[in-house]
Amino acid sequence: MDAKAEGLYTELRNTRQEILERLMEGNSSALIKPILLEELHDIEQTLSKIETGSFGICEISGELLPSDLLHMIPTLKTMEDCSRLGKFYRKSIFH
């Protein structure tokens, strides 16, 4: 595992631990708990992909996912996920 992947792996493991601790506390609202569980699942899958060397590859097409997006959102799974991110970007009205 290269240094970049190792840093990401460590960061994801830390995030996984934080989510597990939050879930163990038992005081998460009923609205937040499913979101935390889904994020935990995504992190587990991403950690597994890093371990097996399949991180950054679209689960549908096999294409490489854009590294700049993976840097921001390492749990991306498909090119479709990447294209949906465009909805969340907003253009500034100021130049």
C-alpha positions as CSV (number, residue, x, y, z in Angstrom):
1,M,0.0,0.0,0.0
2,D,1.5,3.3,-1.0
3,A,1.7,6.3,1.4
4,K,-1.4,8.0,-0.1
5,A,-3.5,4.9,0.3
6,E,-2.2,4.3,3.8
7,G,-3.1,7.8,4.9
8,L,-6.6,7.4,3.5
9,Y,-6.9,3.9,5.1
10,T,-5.9,5.4,8.5
11,E,-8.4,8.3,8.1
12,L,-11.2,5.9,7.2
13,R,-10.4,3.6,10.1
14,N,-10.5,6.6,12.5
15,T,-13.8,7.7,11.0
16,R,-15.2,4.2,11.4
17,Q,-14.2,4.2,15.0
18,E,-15.9,7.6,15.6
19,I,-19.1,6.3,14.1
20,L,-19.0,3.1,16.1
21,E,-18.5,5.1,19.3
22,R,-21.4,7.4,18.4
23,L,-23.6,4.4,17.7
24,M,-22.6,2.7,21.0
25,E,-23.5,5.8,23.0
26,G,-27.1,5.0,22.1
27,N,-28.1,8.7,22.1
28,S,-28.3,9.2,18.4
29,S,-31.7,10.2,17.1
30,A,-33.8,7.8,15.2
31,L,-33.3,10.0,12.1
32,I,-29.5,10.0,12.3
33,K,-28.9,6.4,13.2
34,P,-29.7,5.0,9.7
35,I,-27.4,7.6,8.1
36,L,-24.6,6.6,10.5
37,L,-25.1,2.9,9.7
38,E,-25.1,3.6,6.0
39,E,-21.9,5.6,6.2
40,L,-20.3,2.9,8.4
41,H,-21.2,0.3,5.7
42,D,-19.7,2.5,2.9
43,I,-16.5,2.9,5.0
44,E,-16.2,-0.8,5.6
45,Q,-16.6,-1.5,1.8
46,T,-14.0,1.2,1.0
47,L,-11.5,-0.2,3.5
48,S,-12.0,-3.7,2.0
49,K,-11.3,-2.2,-1.5
50,I,-8.1,-0.6,-0.4
51,E,-7.0,-3.9,1.1
52,T,-7.8,-5.9,-2.0
53,G,-6.4,-3.2,-4.4
54,S,-9.8,-2.5,-6.1
55,F,-10.1,1.0,-4.6
56,G,-10.9,3.8,-7.1
57,I,-12.5,1.5,-9.7
58,C,-16.1,1.8,-10.8
59,E,-18.2,-1.1,-9.5
60,I,-20.2,-1.1,-12.7
61,S,-17.9,-0.2,-15.6
62,G,-14.5,-1.0,-14.2
63,E,-13.3,2.6,-15.2
64,L,-11.0,4.5,-12.9
65,L,-12.9,7.0,-10.8
66,P,-11.6,10.6,-10.8
67,S,-8.9,10.8,-8.2
68,D,-9.8,14.4,-7.3
69,L,-13.3,13.3,-6.3
70,L,-12.0,10.2,-4.5
71,H,-9.7,12.5,-2.5
72,M,-12.8,14.4,-1.3
73,I,-15.3,11.5,-1.1
74,P,-13.4,8.2,-0.8
75,T,-16.5,6.1,-0.5
76,L,-17.6,6.8,-4.1
77,K,-18.5,3.5,-5.8
78,T,-19.5,4.3,-9.4
79,M,-19.2,6.8,-12.2
80,E,-22.9,7.5,-11.7
81,D,-22.1,8.6,-8.2
82,C,-19.6,11.0,-9.6
83,S,-22.0,12.4,-12.1
84,R,-24.6,13.0,-9.4
85,L,-22.3,15.2,-7.5
86,G,-22.8,17.9,-10.1
87,K,-26.2,18.6,-8.6
88,F,-24.5,19.7,-5.4
89,Y,-22.1,22.2,-7.0
90,R,-23.2,25.8,-7.3
91,K,-21.7,28.4,-9.4
92,S,-20.9,31.7,-7.8
93,I,-22.9,34.7,-8.9
94,F,-19.8,36.8,-8.1
95,H,-16.8,36.9,-10.3
